[in-house]
Amino acid sequence: MTIFAAPVFDATVIYEGNELFKGQGAARGWAEKLAKELECEIGVEKVGTGWALTGTVDGEPCKWGILGQRLKRMD
C-alpha cells in the first residue's frame, strides 16, 4: 500500500488554506514514512501555525500538507 493512501489521523491546523500537521513530532513521523516511499530525503518545515513535509523529488523542491486525511503536494 502506498503512503499516499494511508489515513493521517494526527491533529491538523489550517494555515492560508493549507491543512498542515499541528505538531513537529507527527510531521517527522510522516516524513520518515514518505522518505521510505519515495527513496529520498524528506524533512519538515514550520509553515505559519503548522508543519509541512519538504523534500526534493526528481530535482524539484516539493512540500506536502494534508487533504482529506491524505498527504497532498502543496504546489
QUITATA-V375462 format. One line per field, one symbol per residue. ss: DSSP state (~ for helix, > for strand, _ for the rest). burial: 1 if it has 24 or more other ideal C-beta (glycine too) atoms within 12 Angstrom, else 0. A space follows every 10 residues. Layout:
ss=???
burial=???
This chain:
ss=__~~~_____ _>>>>__>>> >__~~~~~~~ ~~~~~~~~__ _>>>>>>__> >>>>>>>__> >>>>>>>__> >>>__
burial=0010000101 0110000111 1100011001 1011000100 0111101001 1111100000 0111110000 10010
